[in-house]
Amino acid sequence: MPEISTALIIKIIVIAVAIGGGIAVIYSVKKAVSNAIGRQLSRANDLLRTINDATEERQNNAMQFTYVDPNVVNNIKRDFPDYDENIARSIVENTVMKYFLVINGEASENQLEYCTEAFKQRAATMAKDNLSTVTPKHYDDIHIHKSQVASYHRDHDAATAKFQVSLEYKLNGIKAQHIYEADYSYYLSMGIEGENASLICQFCGAPVDTAGSVCPYCGSEIHSSVERTWKVSRISMLR
């Protein structure tokens, strides 16, 4: 059996050391990458927990409504069978958001789509008065926590559902939380707001002098009565 030269032995040892070193380097790099990914995932999870905790805290700290009539929706539906609570709430919330933009001077009162003309004019006047002051009020980061129809009243001229809206905003940079009240009205006759759009059937054009979902003249069902005829007539801070 031939003898292995010293040079060959040294060469084999060098190659083995190089291979071992390469494996160690690969393992170290793999471990470093794995640790880096783990740290990034941990940070992402921490961030998500922080966001969730902040959201939960904000919801828990939202101002609570005053008394809400538990039968209010049923009372409305007795007069307006087609009344849709989800549509009504959506209209009120969108109107409240636009209302603050009007006060800021960032939107026109004409963008208050589902509002009485009298309310639009009041909002325009409030915006003009606000912007003419030395330090105008400016509302930022407006967030509505929740809204709820709280009471319902009907007289000869109008039926009004009063909504309470729990919200927060920054007023000139200072965070505040409040309950706002919005009147969502259906005008049964020509009243103080000068509203009579709800007295016209959209199918035959006949005047309608009673609340309800069916025109007494042509018998047509008014499926979209909530969007077409209910209007926000007032928004004010309750507390």
C-alpha contacts under 8 A as a table, 3 or more apart, distances in Angstrom:
res1	aa1	res2	aa2	distance
4	I	8	L	6.63
4	I	9	I	6.95
5	S	8	L	5.30
5	S	9	I	6.41
6	T	9	I	5.07
6	T	10	I	6.21
7	A	10	I	5.12
7	A	11	K	6.14
8	L	11	K	4.93
8	L	12	I	6.15
9	I	12	I	5.13
9	I	13	I	6.18
10	I	13	I	5.05
10	I	14	V	6.14
11	K	14	V	5.09
11	K	15	I	6.21
12	I	15	I	5.13
12	I	16	A	6.11
13	I	16	A	5.08
13	I	17	V	6.10
14	V	17	V	5.12
14	V	18	A	6.10
15	I	18	A	5.01
15	I	19	I	6.14
16	A	19	I	5.12
16	A	20	G	6.05
17	V	20	G	5.03
17	V	21	G	5.96
18	A	21	G	5.01
18	A	22	G	6.08
19	I	22	G	5.04
19	I	23	I	6.22
20	G	23	I	5.16
20	G	24	A	6.21
21	G	24	A	5.01
21	G	25	V	6.14
22	G	25	V	5.04
22	G	26	I	6.15
23	I	26	I	5.11
23	I	27	Y	6.09
24	A	27	Y	5.08
24	A	28	S	6.07
25	V	28	S	5.03
25	V	29	V	6.11
26	I	29	V	5.13
26	I	30	K	6.03
27	Y	30	K	5.08
27	Y	31	K	6.01
28	S	31	K	5.08
28	S	32	A	6.06
29	V	32	A	5.04
29	V	33	V	6.12
30	K	33	V	5.17
30	K	34	S	6.07
31	K	34	S	5.04
31	K	35	N	6.07
32	A	35	N	5.09
32	A	36	A	6.12
33	V	36	A	5.04
33	V	37	I	6.16
34	S	37	I	5.18
34	S	38	G	6.10
35	N	38	G	4.97
35	N	39	R	6.14
36	A	39	R	5.10
36	A	40	Q	6.25
37	I	40	Q	5.09
37	I	41	L	6.16
38	G	41	L	5.15
38	G	42	S	6.07
39	R	42	S	5.02
39	R	43	R	6.15
40	Q	43	R	5.08
40	Q	44	A	6.14
41	L	44	A	4.98
41	L	45	N	6.12
42	S	45	N	5.10
42	S	46	D	6.12
43	R	46	D	4.97
43	R	47	L	6.09
44	A	47	L	5.03
44	A	48	L	6.21
45	N	48	L	5.07
45	N	49	R	6.13
46	D	49	R	5.08
46	D	50	T	6.14
47	L	50	T	5.02
47	L	51	I	6.20
48	L	51	I	5.09
48	L	52	N	6.06
49	R	52	N	5.07
49	R	53	D	5.92
50	T	53	D	5.10
50	T	54	A	6.04
51	I	54	A	5.11
51	I	55	T	6.09
52	N	55	T	5.07
52	N	56	E	6.04
53	D	56	E	5.09
53	D	57	E	5.96
54	A	57	E	5.03
54	A	58	R	6.04
55	T	58	R	5.11
55	T	59	Q	6.19
56	E	59	Q	5.10
56	E	60	N	6.06
57	E	60	N	5.03
57	E	61	N	5.98
58	R	61	N	5.11
58	R	62	A	6.15
59	Q	62	A	5.26
59	Q	145	H	6.62
62	A	145	H	6.65
62	A	166	S	6.73
62	A	167	L	7.25
62	A	168	E	7.93
62	A	177	Q	7.18
63	M	166	S	5.96
63	M	167	L	7.65
63	M	177	Q	6.77
63	M	178	H	6.53
63	M	179	I	6.73
64	Q	166	S	7.00
64	Q	179	I	7.83
65	F	68	V	7.31
65	F	164	Q	6.74
65	F	165	V	7.95
65	F	166	S	7.19
65	F	179	I	7.15
67	Y	150	A	7.06
68	V	72	V	7.89
68	V	149	V	7.45
68	V	150	A	4.32
68	V	151	S	6.49
69	D	72	V	5.27
69	D	150	A	5.67
69	D	151	S	5.72
70	P	73	V	7.77
71	N	74	N	5.41
71	N	75	N	6.15
72	V	75	N	5.08
72	V	76	I	6.33
72	V	149	V	7.29
72	V	150	A	6.73
72	V	151	S	5.64
72	V	152	Y	6.08
73	V	76	I	5.12
73	V	77	K	6.18
73	V	85	E	7.57
73	V	149	V	7.62
74	N	77	K	5.03
74	N	78	R	6.24
75	N	78	R	5.30
75	N	79	D	7.07
75	N	152	Y	7.34
76	I	79	D	5.51
76	I	80	F	5.91
76	I	81	P	7.78
76	I	83	Y	7.22
76	I	152	Y	6.84
76	I	161	A	7.79
77	K	80	F	4.60
77	K	81	P	4.54
77	K	82	D	7.01
77	K	83	Y	5.94
78	R	81	P	6.03
79	D	211	A	6.33
79	D	212	G	6.06
80	F	83	Y	5.41
80	F	211	A	6.59
80	F	212	G	4.98
80	F	213	S	6.51
81	P	212	G	6.75
81	P	213	S	6.59
82	D	212	G	7.88
82	D	213	S	6.30
82	D	223	H	6.66
82	D	224	S	7.86
82	D	225	S	7.00
82	D	226	V	7.22
83	Y	88	A	7.89
83	Y	225	S	7.56
83	Y	226	V	5.85
84	D	87	I	5.45
84	D	88	A	6.19
84	D	226	V	6.84
85	E	88	A	5.06
85	E	89	R	6.02
86	N	89	R	5.18
86	N	90	S	6.11
87	I	90	S	5.14
87	I	91	I	6.17
87	I	226	V	7.44
87	I	227	E	7.39
88	A	91	I	5.22
88	A	92	V	6.21
88	A	226	V	7.04
88	A	227	E	7.74
89	R	92	V	5.15
89	R	93	E	6.09
89	R	147	S	6.86
89	R	148	Q	7.17
89	R	149	V	7.75
90	S	93	E	5.24
90	S	94	N	6.08
91	I	94	N	5.26
91	I	95	T	6.03
91	I	114	Y	7.20
92	V	95	T	5.10
92	V	96	V	6.17
92	V	163	F	7.74
92	V	182	A	7.13
92	V	184	Y	7.46
92	V	232	V	7.03
93	E	96	V	5.15
93	E	97	M	6.35
93	E	144	I	7.52
93	E	147	S	7.38
93	E	165	V	7.62
94	N	97	M	5.19
94	N	98	K	6.25
95	T	98	K	5.08
95	T	99	Y	5.92
95	T	112	L	6.23
95	T	113	E	7.75
95	T	114	Y	7.38
95	T	115	C	7.98
95	T	232	V	7.71
96	V	99	Y	4.93
96	V	100	F	6.67
96	V	235	I	7.43
97	M	100	F	5.61
97	M	101	L	6.76
97	M	142	I	7.35
98	K	101	L	5.00
98	K	102	V	6.24
98	K	107	A	7.33
98	K	111	Q	7.41
98	K	112	L	6.60
99	Y	102	V	5.14
99	Y	103	I	6.38
99	Y	109	E	7.98
99	Y	112	L	7.19
99	Y	123	A	7.30
100	F	103	I	5.01
100	F	104	N	6.16
100	F	139	Y	6.55
101	L	104	N	4.96
101	L	105	G	6.27
101	L	106	E	5.11
101	L	107	A	5.40
101	L	139	Y	7.70
102	V	105	G	5.05
102	V	106	E	5.73
102	V	107	A	4.64
102	V	108	S	5.76
102	V	109	E	6.09
102	V	123	A	7.02
102	V	124	A	7.19
102	V	127	A	6.26
103	I	106	E	7.56
103	I	123	A	6.99
103	I	124	A	7.60
103	I	126	M	6.53
103	I	127	A	4.28
103	I	128	K	7.94
103	I	130	N	7.03
103	I	137	K	7.98
103	I	138	H	7.72
104	N	107	A	7.62
104	N	127	A	6.67
104	N	130	N	7.96
104	N	131	L	7.60
104	N	137	K	7.08
104	N	138	H	5.44
104	N	139	Y	6.66
105	G	108	S	7.34
105	G	127	A	6.22
105	G	128	K	7.98
105	G	131	L	7.27
107	A	111	Q	6.86
108	S	111	Q	5.57
108	S	112	L	7.74
108	S	124	A	7.64
109	E	112	L	5.51
109	E	120	K	5.40
109	E	121	Q	7.30
109	E	123	A	6.53
109	E	124	A	5.73
110	N	113	E	6.65
110	N	120	K	7.03
112	L	115	C	5.85
112	L	120	K	6.82
114	Y	227	E	7.75
114	Y	230	W	7.34
114	Y	231	K	5.01
114	Y	232	V	6.15
115	C	119	F	6.46
115	C	120	K	6.64
115	C	231	K	4.67
115	C	232	V	4.47
115	C	233	S	5.88
116	T	119	F	5.27
116	T	120	K	6.38
116	T	193	E	7.09
116	T	195	E	6.95
116	T	231	K	5.91
116	T	232	V	6.29
116	T	233	S	5.41
117	E	120	K	5.03
117	E	121	Q	6.29
117	E	193	E	7.57
117	E	194	G	7.99
117	E	195	E	7.90
118	A	121	Q	5.22
118	A	122	R	6.33
118	A	193	E	5.87
118	A	194	G	7.67
118	A	233	S	7.50
119	F	122	R	4.98
119	F	123	A	6.13
119	F	232	V	7.73
119	F	233	S	5.48
119	F	234	R	6.26
120	K	123	A	5.12
120	K	124	A	6.19
121	Q	124	A	5.03
121	Q	125	T	6.19
122	R	125	T	5.11
122	R	126	M	6.14
123	A	126	M	5.04
123	A	127	A	6.15
124	A	127	A	5.12
124	A	128	K	6.20
125	T	128	K	5.08
125	T	129	D	6.12
126	M	129	D	5.16
126	M	130	N	5.99
127	A	130	N	5.05
127	A	131	L	6.11
128	K	131	L	5.34
128	K	132	S	6.24
129	D	132	S	5.25
129	D	133	T	6.73
130	N	133	T	5.64
130	N	136	P	5.30
130	N	137	K	6.49
131	L	136	P	5.29
131	L	137	K	7.77
132	S	136	P	7.18
133	T	136	P	5.43
137	K	171	L	6.58
137	K	172	N	6.19
138	H	170	K	7.96
138	H	171	L	5.65
138	H	172	N	5.28
139	Y	142	I	6.93
139	Y	169	Y	6.32
139	Y	170	K	5.63
139	Y	171	L	4.84
139	Y	172	N	6.53
140	D	169	Y	5.81
140	D	170	K	5.01
140	D	171	L	6.58
140	D	172	N	7.70
140	D	173	G	7.52
141	D	168	E	7.84
141	D	169	Y	5.26
141	D	170	K	5.97
142	I	167	L	7.27
142	I	168	E	5.84
142	I	169	Y	4.31
142	I	170	K	7.03
143	H	167	L	5.61
143	H	168	E	5.35
143	H	169	Y	6.26
144	I	147	S	7.64
144	I	165	V	7.10
144	I	166	S	6.07
144	I	167	L	4.22
144	I	168	E	6.48
145	H	165	V	7.75
145	H	166	S	5.55
145	H	167	L	5.32
145	H	168	E	7.60
146	K	165	V	6.09
146	K	166	S	5.47
146	K	167	L	7.19
147	S	163	F	6.81
147	S	164	Q	5.62
147	S	165	V	4.31
147	S	166	S	6.10
148	Q	163	F	5.49
148	Q	164	Q	5.47
148	Q	165	V	6.65
149	V	161	A	6.49
149	V	162	K	5.70
149	V	163	F	4.10
149	V	164	Q	6.22
150	A	161	A	7.50
150	A	162	K	5.74
150	A	163	F	5.51
150	A	164	Q	6.33
151	S	161	A	5.92
151	S	162	K	5.29
151	S	163	F	7.32
152	Y	159	A	7.41
152	Y	160	T	5.70
152	Y	161	A	4.47
152	Y	162	K	6.13
153	H	159	A	5.78
153	H	160	T	5.32
153	H	161	A	6.60
154	R	157	D	7.85
154	R	158	A	5.83
154	R	159	A	4.09
154	R	160	T	6.18
155	D	158	A	5.66
155	D	159	A	6.38
156	H	188	L	7.03
156	H	189	S	7.53
157	D	187	Y	6.03
157	D	188	L	5.11
157	D	189	S	5.09
157	D	190	M	6.92
157	D	191	G	5.69
158	A	185	S	6.54
158	A	186	Y	5.59
158	A	187	Y	4.31
158	A	188	L	5.02
158	A	189	S	7.02
158	A	191	G	7.63
159	A	185	S	5.61
159	A	186	Y	5.15
159	A	187	Y	6.43
159	A	188	L	7.24
160	T	183	D	6.22
160	T	184	Y	5.54
160	T	185	S	4.26
160	T	186	Y	6.35
161	A	183	D	5.96
161	A	184	Y	5.11
161	A	185	S	6.26
162	K	181	E	6.73
162	K	182	A	5.78
162	K	183	D	4.72
162	K	184	Y	6.15
163	F	181	E	5.57
163	F	182	A	5.09
163	F	183	D	6.34
163	F	184	Y	7.27
164	Q	179	I	6.46
164	Q	180	Y	5.73
164	Q	181	E	4.64
164	Q	182	A	6.49
165	V	179	I	5.48
165	V	180	Y	5.04
165	V	181	E	6.17
165	V	182	A	7.66
166	S	177	Q	7.57
166	S	178	H	6.09
166	S	179	I	4.65
166	S	180	Y	6.54
167	L	177	Q	5.82
167	L	178	H	5.75
167	L	179	I	6.40
167	L	180	Y	7.63
168	E	175	K	7.19
168	E	176	A	5.61
168	E	177	Q	4.22
168	E	178	H	6.30
169	Y	175	K	5.72
169	Y	176	A	5.62
169	Y	177	Q	6.59
170	K	173	G	5.06
170	K	174	I	4.88
170	K	175	K	4.17
170	K	176	A	6.01
171	L	174	I	5.14
171	L	175	K	6.32
171	L	176	A	7.00
178	H	237	M	7.14
178	H	238	L	7.53
178	H	239	R	5.75
179	I	237	M	6.22
179	I	238	L	5.46
179	I	239	R	5.36
180	Y	235	I	6.98
180	Y	236	S	5.67
180	Y	237	M	4.29
180	Y	238	L	5.01
180	Y	239	R	7.01
181	E	234	R	7.93
181	E	235	I	5.70
181	E	236	S	5.48
181	E	237	M	6.11
181	E	238	L	5.79
182	A	232	V	6.82
182	A	233	S	7.53
182	A	234	R	5.51
182	A	235	I	4.44
182	A	236	S	6.68
183	D	232	V	5.62
183	D	233	S	5.54
183	D	234	R	5.08
183	D	235	I	6.60
184	Y	230	W	6.39
184	Y	231	K	5.47
184	Y	232	V	4.41
184	Y	233	S	6.16
184	Y	234	R	7.62
185	S	230	W	5.45
185	S	231	K	5.30
185	S	232	V	6.07
185	S	233	S	6.36
186	Y	198	S	6.85
186	Y	229	T	6.23
186	Y	230	W	4.75
186	Y	231	K	6.49
187	Y	190	M	7.24
187	Y	191	G	7.29
187	Y	195	E	6.27
187	Y	196	N	6.36
187	Y	197	A	7.85
187	Y	198	S	6.10
187	Y	199	L	7.74
187	Y	229	T	7.93
187	Y	230	W	7.77
188	L	196	N	7.33
188	L	198	S	6.86
188	L	199	L	6.67
188	L	209	D	6.32
188	L	210	T	6.44
188	L	211	A	6.66
189	S	195	E	7.52
189	S	196	N	6.07
189	S	199	L	7.05
189	S	209	D	6.86
190	M	193	E	7.71
190	M	194	G	5.66
190	M	195	E	5.74
190	M	196	N	5.41
191	G	194	G	5.34
191	G	195	E	6.41
191	G	196	N	7.93
192	I	195	E	7.83
195	E	198	S	7.65
196	N	199	L	5.44
196	N	200	I	7.61
197	A	200	I	5.92
197	A	229	T	6.60
198	S	201	C	7.79
198	S	208	V	7.66
198	S	228	R	7.65
198	S	229	T	4.90
198	S	230	W	7.68
199	L	207	P	5.22
199	L	208	V	4.54
199	L	209	D	5.97
199	L	210	T	7.97
200	I	205	G	5.52
200	I	206	A	5.69
200	I	207	P	4.69
200	I	208	V	5.71
201	C	204	C	5.79
201	C	205	G	4.77
201	C	206	A	5.44
201	C	207	P	6.35
201	C	208	V	6.50
201	C	215	C	6.46
201	C	222	I	7.81
202	Q	205	G	5.61
202	Q	222	I	7.80
203	F	220	S	6.98
204	C	218	C	6.69
206	A	217	Y	6.87
208	V	211	A	7.84
208	V	215	C	6.64
208	V	216	P	7.30
212	G	215	C	7.98
213	S	221	E	5.73
213	S	222	I	5.15
213	S	223	H	7.05
213	S	225	S	7.06
214	V	219	G	5.70
214	V	220	S	5.58
214	V	221	E	4.59
214	V	222	I	5.95
215	C	218	C	5.80
215	C	219	G	4.87
215	C	220	S	5.44
215	C	221	E	6.64
215	C	222	I	7.41
216	P	219	G	5.50
222	I	225	S	5.56
224	S	227	E	5.71
224	S	228	R	6.08
225	S	228	R	5.07
225	S	229	T	5.58
225	S	230	W	7.36
226	V	229	T	5.71
226	V	230	W	5.35
227	E	230	W	6.17
232	V	235	I	7.76
